[in-house]
């Protein structure tokens, strides 16, 4: 919960901010009469007395009834948005003051993992995992001296850029560790605990993580809000051209990877090098692996964005490709499935795993653990997965 609170502002910037800025474009979800087998609005009307009774002094209350998620909230303003496993505008309560409700039916809810909040909000996400959902990834505490925060005066980016590194403090002479280069380097803190647990359990060898942090919003020069800054670095073909994408690509290849190999004993063999990311970072990871198959032999792409760039992957050669997403995501699970179809002819191994979840760190942490074992260990992903592509 503490990690979710710390990451909330960043997560909202990369995922929810576009939704808030473009509320009319958010899919309000069909009614259950229109789409009985899909995520749908039940149309339930909540009495004012029930809403007030559920909330009491709180600003948010939610509860599960059979296959339905019910949410009531107190929010001032012109709208309230249910977020984030399911994203849909909420209904204002007739006769209430700043009171909102929504009732959503979710197929196979007992197997779902949900993140629940109402935006706008500065509160941490609530988490709910159904009794039939896959177990969360194991994690353990990591010694502080295994983490490094580094700032590179990047020539490629023409500005200082930050890295977060997880690696043993004293590698043996001549040793090389398998390495994962990750977009949105803030997640290294969480993923390190997962890797540490997998290594201690003997599921994988020691793997190190090198996280590339996005530039702060105030470094944007003529590119609009900070949210676009990350888009330009991670999405090839994003509006405005590919200058920042290719600069960030050079940053990884010419500055980050050499530093990791020099300072942290990162592997130089493509079979022991992976790129990873979620959302737009998942699209970036696919492009890096496709554009540099002789450098990165593995890719972990979770809930990839940037559907317009997927066709650029056609004809590319890959080593191991792990694609994942959540059934409750608006478009990202579809992107993952499309990417699996496109990259299959050129992939050495390919796994696609779609869980009953939304666009969230809770999902990505679990999928990352599955991917790490599949790529670097002997065990295959769990039986909750979709069948692997051949």
Buried (B, 14 or more C-beta within 10 A) or exposed (E): EEBBEBBBEBBBBBBBBBBBEEEEEBEBBEEBEEEEEEBBBBEBEBEEEBBBEBBEEEEBBBEBEEBBBBBBBBBEEEBBBBBBBBBBBBBBBEEBEEBBBBBBBBBEBEBBBBBBBBBBBEEBBBBBBBEEBBEBBBBBEBEEEBBBEBEBEBEBBEBEBBBBBBBBEEBEEEEBBBBBBBBBBBBBBBBBBBBBBBBEEEBBEBBBBBBBBBBEBEBBEEBEEBBBBBBBBBBBBBEBEBEBBBBBBBBBBEBBBEBBBEBBBBBBEBBBBBBBBBBBBBBBBBBBBBBBBEBBBBBBBBBBBBBEBBEBBEEBEBBBBBBBBBBBBBBBBEBBBBBBEBBBEBBEBBBBBBBBBBBBBBBBBBBBBBBBBBBBBEEEBBEBBBEBBE
